[in-house]
Amino acid sequence: MKKIELFYSPVCPHCPKARELLKEYKAATPGFEYTEVDTYTSEGVDRGMSINVMAVPSFVVDDEIKLVGWPFTAEDISKAIQ
């Protein structure tokens, strides 16, 4: 199973849209799981720095940054996972 993460910030104006899209994608895609990483926590900063996340929202698959910034679509997510 792939490790999928969404890096977000509570002060980012676009992150709520990305988070909502991932929740909708999860509801529509059996077996899809992901973790949200809050970059306003020390754990989130450490995790982001370990794979060079420099912007939010960032969609990461198996420690590889696949999508950065907004907008992205459910189709973009599907392509990034493949």
N, C-alpha and C positions, 0 to 999 in steps of 0.2 A: 504494500500500500504506500502511496506517495504521501510525503509530508507536505501539507499545504498550509500556508500562513498568509494572513492579511495584516500588514503593518499599518497602523492608523494612529492619529493623534486626536485627542479630544478638542483641540483648537483649530483643526483643519476644516475649512468650509466644505470640502468635497468628500471627506471621509464618511460622513453619514450616508451619502448616496452609495458609496462603494460597499459599506457594511450591509445596507439594505439589499443591494443586488446579490451579495454573497448569501444572505439569508434566504432570499427567494430561490437562488440557484440550488441551494442545499435542499429546500423543500421540494423542488421539482426533479432532483437528481438522486435516485436511490444509491446509497453507499458513499455519497460525497461527504467528506468530513474536512473541516479546516479549523485552524486555531487563529484567534485574533490576538495580535501583539500590540499592546499600548506603548507607544514610544515616549510617553510621559512618565514612565516608571523606570527605575534603575535596571530592572530585569529586561524591559523592552529595549532600552538603550543598549545594553550589553549584547542582546541577541541581534539587534540591527547592525551594530558595529561588527559583529563577528562575520556577517555576510555582506557588508558594505551597503546597507540600505541608507540612502541619502535623501529620500523624499517619500512623502506619503500622499495618498495611499499607495502601497506597494504590495503586489501579489507575488508570492514566492512559492516555488515548487521544488522540493528536494534541495533546498539551499541555493537555488538559482532564481534570481530576480527575473520574472517574466513580464509583468505589467507595472508601469510606474505612472502615477498621476491619474487624472480623471479627464475625459470619460473612458470607460471600457464597458464592454457588453458581455452578456452571457455567452455569446459566440466566442468572444475573445478569451473568456475563461476556459471554455471547452478546448480551444486550440492550445492554450498554454499548458493544460494538463496532459495533452497527448504526447 
